Amino acid sequence: MKKVLILSYSYMDRDPRVLRQIAFFESKQFEVYLSSLSYTGNHQFIPLLKVKKGLAQKFLKAILFLFRINRFRLSNFLKNSNVESLNDKVDLVVANDIETWPIAIRLKSKNKNIKVVFDAHEYYPRHFEDVLMWRILHQSFYLYLCNKFIHKADVFMTVCKGIGEEYKKNFKTDYLLVYNAPDFEPELWPNEIDANHIKLIHHGNANPSRKIESMINLMKYLDKRFHLYLMLMPTDKGYLAELKKIASKFDNVTFLDPVPTQEIPRFINKFDMGVFLLDPVNFNYEHALPNKFFEFMQARLGIAIGPSKEMKYILEEQQLGVVSEDFGEASLAKKINSLQIDDLIEFKRNAHKCAQEYSNEGNKRVYEGILENFKAFRK
């Protein structure tokens, strides 16, 4: 039986992209090993990092970050990872997130037969470029890692064309495109619409950088027929409390308890339109093409967004909803207010038509192509 090691610098249970990778390799009868910041499932798991560091180690880490001593920072990171405990007898390593790329290449250096796939969930050299402390502490290190490791991967993949082209331009690497798309839900159909109570939905993490308050403030400008439902993961409990306080001034905003990732399309199918207004404060936000966009589509909803490049292209090509002129709340409200029931019905029908095309089915074909190109994995 072939063995795959999936690495991620995340909490795997909350990472839909990684969960889909696990499911794919299970379906191909791979023995699956996992390593990340945490995991609570049934697969063989090794924590990515060693347990707590002492004060001396924390001080050294701070110095390396502050003075941008990248070579020693990398060495220190590998020393404090569990790379030596990870299985170097695996056949394939899928390394999600830039922090895991050095670990994957270290394993490959111990076993030349290992194939390595890098999955770039973001454009890392400009990840949080809008945050001064991130630029000071991390930007040069991420650039260093890209220059040092990208060309050592056997396959490089990412989440959207804009990010892929930026990697290609700056690091001379080809890329494969794997969307953040959920599994196809063949049993879902567009739900009926109540003209007097049109249900808008936004779901995701309660993350201050997303400025979710802008979608609450959007309701100031919308007709009374619209009602916003927010289903947010409490990743920042203080921010979530602040959002609820802001929303308490509105009678057309309701908070919902989150559901498991895999259940999102089925749960939100009862709503009418997914809403996402994301101010492009950095390169990755400018090119955002997130899980929720495809989950809206899979749930057979209409979609309302700001003019985010990657989402706008698919939305307009498939005629799935409306795009505001700018990222202001009033601008998006103007587009939504102009909608008639027939428009919403048409958007939902169009989402139904392309739900399979923009589902995880396409991603599976990409992974199957990778295995086919690696001779060792051919049947």
Salt bridges, closest charged atoms under 4 A:
GLU26 OE2 - HIS43 NE2 3.00
GLU84 OE2 - ARG106 NH1 3.73
GLU84 OE1 - LYS110 NZ 3.68
ASP97 OD1 - HIS121 ND1 3.66
ASP119 OD2 - ARG17 NE 2.83
ASP119 OD2 - HIS121 NE2 3.81
GLU129 OE1 - ARG126 NE 2.69
ASP154 OD2 - LYS108 NZ 3.18
GLU166 OE2 - ARG126 NH1 3.96
GLU166 OE1 - LYS169 NZ 3.58
ASP174 OD1 - LYS168 NZ 3.99
GLU185 OE2 - ARG266 NH1 2.82
ASP223 OD2 - ARG225 NE 3.33
ASP272 OD2 - LYS199 NZ 3.85
ASP272 OD1 - LYS348 NZ 3.23
ASP279 OD2 - LYS211 NZ 3.23
GLU286 OE2 - LYS309 NZ 2.59
GLU295 OE1 - HIS203 NE2 2.58
GLU310 OE2 - HIS287 ND1 3.24
GLU325 OE2 - LYS335 NZ 3.43
GLU361 OE2 - LYS364 NZ 3.68
GLU368 OE2 - LYS28 NZ 3.13
GLU372 OE2 - ARG378 NE 3.64
